[in-house]
Amino acid sequence: MPYSFSIRSAWSLAFQTYKANWKKLTLIFITIIIPPYALLLVLSAFLPWQKINEALVLLFAYFWFTGSTYIGIRFAENNTFYFREFGVFLPKLPKLIIGHLLAYGIMAGMIIAALTFTFAILLLLGLDNSTTGFVCLAITGLIAIIWAMRFQLVSYFILAKEMNPLTAIKVCHRAGRGQTFKIAFFLALCSALESLGVSLIFVGFLFTGPLAALFFAYGCREMTNAMSG
């Protein structure tokens, strides 16, 4: 059955929560960014292998992304966050990693399958080297990406709803029914907020990072409530 959720409501709740808790959120985000980053710099100085340094950077980025998502969810659920809650978050990491591998594997598979099918049709029609063929491939790829973006919601369902990875993937697929473009727009706004913070370097990120995490959490909560209602 079709449902609908409000992006405007999610943004309003996120902004109100940030406004009421900006000091605590800033302190939390400083805490989860500076110590791990300082440790990363120290390890990078002593480790001679570039590949290990790159792996550490990816590990830091993943920890920050999943950790900030969890903080946003806890604020959306309880209007606060305590550092001891990381003790609850860390055991969920294996499930979260599996969920992300499944989600991004499905996304990549859908995009590759869509592009391969379109290219095969263009090849049969003799349009594979034409401008028309290129435009068709670009449009197909864009539609596949927009459709597959729903699986980025997997973090919320694992962290907030205690689902196992497979169940979370199924719920992500169900969440996208009739809301494909709206979910894609919502996730694009979340990414734009984070990108804006990165472009403004550290100070800007302390504002947009928490806001993006809250926006994602409230948006997913609105979506889940609308689905169950």
C-alpha positions, 0 to 999 in steps of 0.5 A: 500500500502506498505511503508518504513521508515529509522531508520538510517535517524531518528537516524541521525536527532536525534543525530544532533538535540541533538548535536545542542541543548544539553545544552537546552535539559540537562536543560529541562530534569534536570527540569522535573526530579529533582523537581518532584523527590524531591517532591516524596521523601518529600511526601514518607517521610510523607505518611505512606502507602506503596501502596500510595508511590508505586502509586506516583512512578508510577505516576512520572514515567508516567509523566516523560515518557509522558513528555519526549516524548512530548519534543522530539516531539516538538523538532522534529517539531519546533527544540525547546521547551518552558516550557510554552508548558507544558500548552498545554501538560497537557490537553492532558494527559486524552486522552493519558492515555486512549490511553495507556490503550487501546494500552496495553490492546490490546497488552496483549489481543493479546499475551494472545489469541496467547498463549491460542490458541497455548496451545490448539493446543498443548494440542490436539496434546499431546505436552503440557508438552514437550520441543517442546510445550514449544518452540512453546509457546515461539516462539508464544509469541515472535511473538505476542509481536513483532506484538503488539509493533506497538501500542506503537506508540499511544503516537506520534499520540495523542501528535503530530497529535491531534488524539483521542485514537481510531483513534490513535490505528487504525493508529498504526495498519495501520502503522504496515502493512509490517513493523512489524519487523522494528517497533519492532526493532526501538522501541527496540532501543529506549528502549535500549537507555533509559535502558542504561541511567538508568544503567549509573545512573543520569548523563548517563540518561541526555544524553540517555533520550533526545536522546531516546525521539528525536529518537522516535519522528523522527522515528515516523515522518519518518514513518508518512511521508512515510505512507502519501507519 
